[in-house]
Amino acid sequence: MPEETPPVTPPAASGARFPGLGCLGCAGLAFVAVVALFIQLTWDSPRDLPRAAPEEMARRAVRHSQEAYDVLGFTRTVRPGGGRIGVDARNTLDAGYCYDGGLLGLADETIDGAYRMDHDWALDDVPAGQAVPGLRRLRQRLREDGWEVSSYREGGKDGSEWSLFVQRDGGNERMSFTWYPDRRYFTGGATAPCAYDPGWTDGGGETFFPDDAARSVTPPVLGPGRL
């Protein structure tokens, strides 16, 4: 009678000895997808800016300042121009650079041809009876209008300043207000989103300076009911 040969059991598949490899592979693919999305968001979005004339962005910043001025209850008229900082009334426009964080948000490089318009104003001889209720009223109104209050501080009896900082659209639009009780000095400011200057051409070999964008515009008179 022939000898029976026992059945041969096939060797276990290599993956069976390491059951975690399949999950690690899935996790690796998911990680790659997340990194790709992060790079896309941090690399593309800062340069996706509108092309807008300095006059347009200046009007946008001034409009925010004027709305806040009315809510604060100020009745004085502030003509364009800048006096002594911290002493005199002021009403000025300025422009600054726009920055791109780069691939990982760490480069902090300026974007050629892009500018950010700022409107700054100030009043001297502002008493507490006008500044304090005005700031509290403005804080409430801006929150109702969709602005995010990033910082708010009520000064103490030691004469420390009162301040209010707000933003919206991820910080693309910002406003700030500060009152200094010891000097009775009130400052305000509004910043418009970044935009490309239509007058600048990429590849022209010229260096871009945001001040050139601000030099072409002058702020209107700031006063009650100017909208």
C-alpha positions in Angstrom: 0.0 0.0 0.0 1.6 3.3 -1.1 2.6 5.7 1.6 0.3 8.7 1.9 2.0 12.1 1.7 0.5 14.6 4.1 -0.9 17.7 2.5 1.5 20.7 2.2 0.3 23.9 3.8 1.2 26.9 1.7 3.3 29.5 3.5 1.6 32.5 5.1 1.4 35.6 3.0 4.0 38.1 4.0 1.3 40.7 4.9 -0.2 38.3 7.4 2.9 38.4 9.6 2.7 42.3 9.8 -1.0 43.1 10.1 -0.2 46.8 10.8 1.4 47.5 7.4 -2.0 48.0 5.7 -3.2 50.6 8.2 0.2 52.4 8.0 -0.1 52.6 4.3 -3.6 54.2 4.5 -2.3 56.7 7.1 0.6 57.6 4.9 -1.7 58.4 2.0 -3.9 60.4 4.2 -0.9 62.4 5.5 0.3 63.1 2.0 -3.2 64.4 1.1 -3.3 66.7 4.1 0.1 68.1 3.4 -0.8 68.7 -0.3 -3.9 70.6 0.8 -1.9 72.6 3.4 0.7 73.6 0.8 -2.0 74.7 -1.7 -3.7 76.9 0.9 -0.6 78.5 2.2 1.1 78.9 -1.1 -1.6 80.0 -3.6 -4.0 82.1 -1.5 -1.7 85.0 -0.5 -1.1 85.9 -4.2 -4.7 85.6 -5.2 -5.3 89.3 -4.8 -7.6 91.7 -6.7 -6.2 94.4 -9.0 -7.5 97.7 -7.7 -6.5 101.3 -8.0 -5.2 103.1 -4.8 -8.2 105.5 -5.0 -10.6 102.6 -4.6 -8.8 101.0 -1.6 -8.4 104.4 0.0 -12.1 105.0 -0.2 -12.7 101.7 1.4 -10.4 102.4 4.3 -11.8 105.9 4.8 -15.3 104.7 4.7 -14.6 102.4 7.7 -13.0 105.3 9.6 -15.9 107.6 8.9 -18.5 105.0 10.0 -16.5 104.6 13.3 -16.1 108.3 13.7 -19.9 108.8 13.6 -20.5 106.0 16.1 -18.0 107.5 18.4 -20.0 110.7 18.4 -17.2 113.1 17.4 -18.4 116.4 15.8 -15.1 118.1 14.9 -13.9 118.4 11.3 -10.4 117.0 10.5 -8.9 118.2 7.3 -6.3 116.2 5.4 -2.8 116.4 6.7 -0.6 115.3 9.5 0.4 117.4 12.5 2.6 116.4 15.3 2.0 112.7 16.3 0.6 112.4 19.8 -0.2 116.1 19.9 -2.2 117.4 16.9 -5.2 116.3 15.0 -4.3 114.1 11.9 -6.0 112.7 8.8 -3.6 110.8 6.5 -3.3 107.9 4.1 -0.4 105.6 3.8 0.4 102.3 2.1 2.5 99.3 3.2 3.8 96.1 1.8 1.8 92.8 1.6 3.5 89.6 2.6 3.5 86.1 1.4 4.5 83.4 3.9 5.8 81.1 1.2 5.5 77.4 0.9 5.3 76.7 4.7 4.3 80.1 5.9 7.8 80.9 7.1 9.4 83.0 4.3 7.6 86.3 5.1 8.4 87.7 1.6 6.9 90.8 0.1 4.6 90.5 -2.9 5.8 92.6 -5.8 3.2 95.0 -7.0 0.9 94.6 -4.0 0.0 97.2 -1.4 -2.2 97.6 1.7 -3.8 101.0 2.2 -4.0 102.5 5.7 -6.1 105.5 6.8 -4.9 107.0 10.1 -6.6 109.8 12.0 -6.3 111.5 15.5 -8.0 114.1 17.7 -6.5 116.1 20.5 -8.3 117.3 23.6 -10.7 114.4 23.9 -12.2 114.2 27.4 -13.1 111.0 29.2 -16.9 111.8 29.0 -16.6 111.5 25.2 -14.0 108.8 24.7 -15.1 106.2 27.2 -18.8 105.9 26.2 -17.8 106.3 22.6 -15.5 103.3 22.7 -18.0 101.1 24.5 -20.7 102.0 22.0 -18.3 101.4 19.0 -17.3 98.0 20.3 -20.9 96.9 20.5 -21.8 98.3 17.1 -18.8 96.7 15.3 -19.6 93.3 16.8 -23.2 93.6 15.5 -21.8 94.5 12.1 -19.8 91.3 11.9 -16.4 92.5 13.0 -14.4 90.3 15.4 -13.0 92.0 18.5 -9.5 90.8 18.7 -8.6 93.0 21.7 -10.4 95.4 24.0 -8.9 97.1 27.0 -10.4 99.6 29.4 -7.8 101.7 31.1 -7.5 102.0 34.8 -7.2 104.8 37.3 -3.5 104.9 36.8 -4.0 106.7 33.4 -3.3 103.7 31.2 -4.8 103.8 27.7 -8.1 102.4 26.4 -7.9 100.4 23.2 -10.1 98.5 20.8 -8.8 96.4 17.9 -11.1 94.6 15.4 -10.8 92.6 12.3 -12.8 90.6 9.7 -12.3 88.5 6.6 -9.5 86.6 8.3 -7.7 89.8 9.2 -7.6 91.3 5.7 -9.6 94.3 7.1 -8.6 95.8 10.4 -9.4 98.8 12.6 -7.8 100.1 15.8 -8.7 102.8 18.3 -6.7 104.1 21.3 -7.4 106.8 23.8 -4.7 108.2 26.1 -6.3 109.7 29.2 -3.1 111.5 30.4 -2.9 113.4 27.1 -6.6 113.4 26.2 -5.5 112.1 22.8 -7.5 109.8 20.6 -6.2 107.8 17.6 -8.1 105.7 15.0 -7.1 103.8 11.9 -8.5 101.5 9.2 -6.7 99.1 6.9 -8.0 97.9 3.6 -7.2 94.4 2.1 -4.2 93.9 -0.1 -4.5 94.6 -3.8 -2.2 94.7 -6.8 -1.5 98.2 -8.1 -2.8 98.4 -11.7 0.0 100.9 -12.5 2.7 98.3 -11.8 3.9 95.9 -14.5 5.6 92.7 -13.5 8.9 92.2 -15.3 9.5 95.9 -16.0 12.7 95.8 -14.0 11.5 98.5 -11.6 11.3 98.1 -7.8 7.9 98.5 -6.3 7.3 100.8 -3.4 3.9 101.0 -1.7 4.4 104.6 -1.0 4.0 105.3 -4.7 0.4 104.0 -4.5 -0.4 106.2 -1.5 1.2 109.3 -3.1 -1.5 109.5 -5.7 -4.4 109.8 -3.2 -5.5 112.3 -0.6 -8.0 111.6 2.2 -11.2 113.5 2.3 -12.3 115.7 5.2 -13.2 113.6 8.2 -16.2 114.8 10.1 -19.7 114.1 11.3 -22.2 112.8 8.7 -19.7 112.7 5.8 -21.0 109.4 4.3 
